[in-house]
C-alpha cells in the first residue's frame, strides 16, 4: 500500500516538473511559421515595338498584331506570374519617330487597362523607316526618370528589320543631322549597357535583322541580350518573357527555413544575450550570395519595449545564411514572451534583381521570470529530497522488526 502511494506521488511530481519545463521553453516547439513572401522586388519593364510598314506587309504574318496580342495575353496575364505587383510597364512605338504610348504602375488589374488599350491601338500604326537607336535612347530617359523607384530596368525591343533611321530621298542636310543623332544615340546606348546596368533584350523577328541586332548587342556588353523570335510557327513570346523575368530576378531560397527560435534569456545573466542560427541557402544564376539586410519589428503588445535597431545582424556565405541576435542590458527586460517579424531584403545594389523565399520570418524569444528561474530549481531540489527521504525510509522499514 505504502509503495503504491509513494509511486503515485513520485509520478505526480515528475509530471509537474515536465509541465514546468515545457512551460519555460514550450514555445520553441511550436510548428513552423507561415511562410510569408510579401516582399517581391520590382522591375520597370519597357517594351519598344517597331511599327514600320514591314511589320504589317501584305502576304506576310502580321508581326505587329502578333507581338501586341502576345504581350497582352501572356505578359499582362497576372496568372502567368511574369509581372509582380509594384512593377511598372511602359510602352513605346517607333518607326521614323518614337512615341511614348503608355506607362502604368501595376497595383491592380485596372492599372493594366490603359496598357492593353494602347497595345490594341498600336495595330493601327503604319509608319516608315526604323529608328531603333532613338527608341532605345528615349526608353533610357524614362528609366532615368523612375530609377529611384526601380533598381532593375528591363527593356525589350521588337523589330523585324535593320536600323534605317533616314531615307535616301531626304535632303543631304537632314540625312547628316539624322546620322549624327544616330551615332550619338549608339554612344549613349553603349554607356547605358556597360555602366548603369540597363538590360536590353532585342527580339529579332526576321533573319535579315540579325546582323544589325548583334552589332547593337555587342556594343552594350553584359547589358545586351539577343532573343531569336524568327520561328513564326512556334513563336513563344511567353517563354521569352518568362526567361527574361528569370534573368532579371535571381532567386535566393532559404532551404530549411523555420521561425527563428532565439531561446530563453535567463532571469539573471551577465547583462547581455547572444544567439546565432544558421540555415542552408540555394541560389540560381548567381555564384556568390549577395549581401542581405534585415529589418525587424516587434509586436507593440510586448510586455516591454525593445529597441529593434541594430540588435539583429545577417551574415551570408556561398551556401549559408547566419542570423545573429545580440541584446545588451537584458536584465532591464520585463519577463515574458517577445514576438516579431523579420523581413529580409537585398542590399540596394541588388534591389530588384533578387527574390528571397521566404522573405519574412516569425521571431520569438523569451525572458524568464523570477518564478520560472527559481521554481524549477526548487522543484528539482524538492523532488531530490523526496526521493532521498523515500529511499532511506524504505531502508529503515526493512531493518525494523516485523510485528505479528
Buried (B, 14 or more C-beta within 10 A) or exposed (E): EEEEEBEEEBEEBEEBBEEBEEEBBEBBEEEEBEBEEEBBBBBBBBBBBBBBBBBBEEEEBBBBBBBBBBBBEBBBBEEBEBBBEBBBBBBBBBBBEBBBBBBBBBEEEEBBEBBBEBBEEBBEBEBBBBBBBBBBBBBBEBBEEBEEEBBBBBBBBBBBBBBBBBEEEEEEEEBEEBEEBBEEBBEBBBBBBBEEBBBBBBBBBBEEBBEBBBEBBEBBEEBBBBBEBBEEEEBEBBEBBBBBBBBBBBBBBBEEBBBBBBBBBBBEEEEEBEBEBEBEBEBEEBEEBBEBBBBBEBEEEBEEEBEBEEBBEBEBEEEEBEBBBEBEEBBEBEBEEBBBBBBBBBEEEBBBBBBBBBBBBBBBBBBBBEEBBEBBEEBEEEBEEBEEEBEEEEEEEEEEEEEE
